[in-house]
Amino acid sequence: MASNIKLTRDNAVRLIRNQEVSCPNCGKAILQPRYTFKNQNTEYMCPVCKEIYHPCKLI
Protein backbone atom coordinates (compact mmCIF):
# COMPACT_ATOMS: atom_id res chain seq x y z
CA MET A 1 0.00 0.00 0.00
CA ALA A 2 1.80 3.12 -1.21
CA SER A 3 1.16 6.33 0.64
CA ASN A 4 1.23 9.95 -0.53
CA ILE A 5 0.44 9.07 -4.15
CA LYS A 6 -2.72 11.18 -4.29
CA LEU A 7 -1.81 13.70 -1.57
CA THR A 8 -1.07 17.16 -2.95
CA ARG A 9 1.19 19.78 -1.40
CA ASP A 10 -1.80 21.98 -0.54
CA ASN A 11 -3.50 19.12 1.30
CA ALA A 12 -0.26 18.30 3.13
CA VAL A 13 0.07 21.89 4.34
CA ARG A 14 -3.56 21.88 5.49
CA LEU A 15 -2.97 18.65 7.43
CA ILE A 16 0.09 20.07 9.17
CA ARG A 17 -1.96 23.14 10.13
CA ASN A 18 -4.62 20.83 11.65
CA GLN A 19 -7.30 21.73 9.11
CA GLU A 20 -9.82 19.18 7.86
CA VAL A 21 -8.94 17.36 4.63
CA SER A 22 -11.06 14.68 3.01
CA CYS A 23 -9.35 11.47 1.93
CA PRO A 24 -7.90 11.83 -1.59
CA ASN A 25 -8.21 8.07 -2.12
CA CYS A 26 -11.88 7.42 -1.33
CA GLY A 27 -13.29 10.90 -0.60
CA LYS A 28 -15.71 9.53 2.01
CA ALA A 29 -14.09 10.57 5.29
CA ILE A 30 -11.91 13.24 6.84
CA LEU A 31 -8.33 12.25 7.57
CA GLN A 32 -7.55 11.75 11.26
CA PRO A 33 -4.22 11.57 13.10
CA ARG A 34 -2.97 7.99 13.25
CA TYR A 35 -1.62 8.29 16.79
CA THR A 36 -3.06 10.01 19.85
CA PHE A 37 -0.03 9.61 22.10
CA LYS A 38 2.85 11.02 20.04
CA ASN A 39 3.38 13.59 17.26
CA GLN A 40 -0.11 13.87 15.86
CA ASN A 41 0.65 15.82 12.68
CA THR A 42 3.20 13.39 11.19
CA GLU A 43 0.90 10.55 10.08
CA TYR A 44 -2.75 10.65 9.09
CA MET A 45 -5.10 7.76 8.36
CA CYS A 46 -8.45 7.49 6.63
CA PRO A 47 -10.92 5.64 8.90
CA VAL A 48 -12.80 4.20 5.91
CA CYS A 49 -10.14 2.90 3.50
CA LYS A 50 -7.27 2.72 6.07
CA GLU A 51 -4.82 4.56 3.76
CA ILE A 52 -1.94 6.20 5.62
CA TYR A 53 -0.51 9.57 4.61
CA HIS A 54 2.74 11.27 5.64
CA PRO A 55 2.36 15.00 4.89
CA CYS A 56 5.81 15.94 6.23
CA LYS A 57 7.57 13.69 3.71
CA LEU A 58 5.75 15.36 0.82
CA ILE A 59 6.87 18.89 1.67
C-alpha atoms as one frame of an Amber mdcrd trajectory, in Angstrom:
protein
   0.000   0.000   0.000   1.802   3.116  -1.206   1.158   6.334   0.637   1.228
   9.949  -0.534   0.439   9.068  -4.149  -2.716  11.181  -4.294  -1.811  13.696
  -1.574  -1.066  17.158  -2.952   1.189  19.780  -1.401  -1.804  21.981  -0.537
  -3.503  19.123   1.302  -0.264  18.300   3.132   0.071  21.894   4.338  -3.563
  21.881   5.488  -2.972  18.651   7.428   0.087  20.071   9.168  -1.960  23.142
  10.134  -4.620  20.827  11.649  -7.298  21.730   9.114  -9.823  19.179   7.863
  -8.937  17.365   4.631 -11.057  14.682   3.005  -9.352  11.473   1.931  -7.899
  11.833  -1.586  -8.210   8.072  -2.119 -11.884   7.423  -1.331 -13.292  10.899
  -0.597 -15.705   9.525   2.007 -14.092  10.568   5.290 -11.914  13.240   6.842
  -8.329  12.251   7.573  -7.548  11.755  11.257  -4.220  11.571  13.097  -2.971
   7.994  13.249  -1.621   8.294  16.793  -3.059  10.010  19.852  -0.032   9.612
  22.100   2.852  11.025  20.038   3.384  13.594  17.256  -0.113  13.865  15.858
   0.653  15.819  12.685   3.203  13.390  11.189   0.904  10.548  10.082  -2.748
  10.648   9.088  -5.097   7.761   8.359  -8.447   7.487   6.630 -10.917   5.641
   8.902 -12.804   4.199   5.912 -10.138   2.895   3.503  -7.267   2.722   6.074
  -4.824   4.557   3.758  -1.938   6.197   5.624  -0.511   9.565   4.605   2.738
  11.271   5.644   2.355  14.998   4.887   5.809  15.942   6.231   7.572  13.693
   3.714   5.755  15.362   0.821   6.869  18.892   1.666
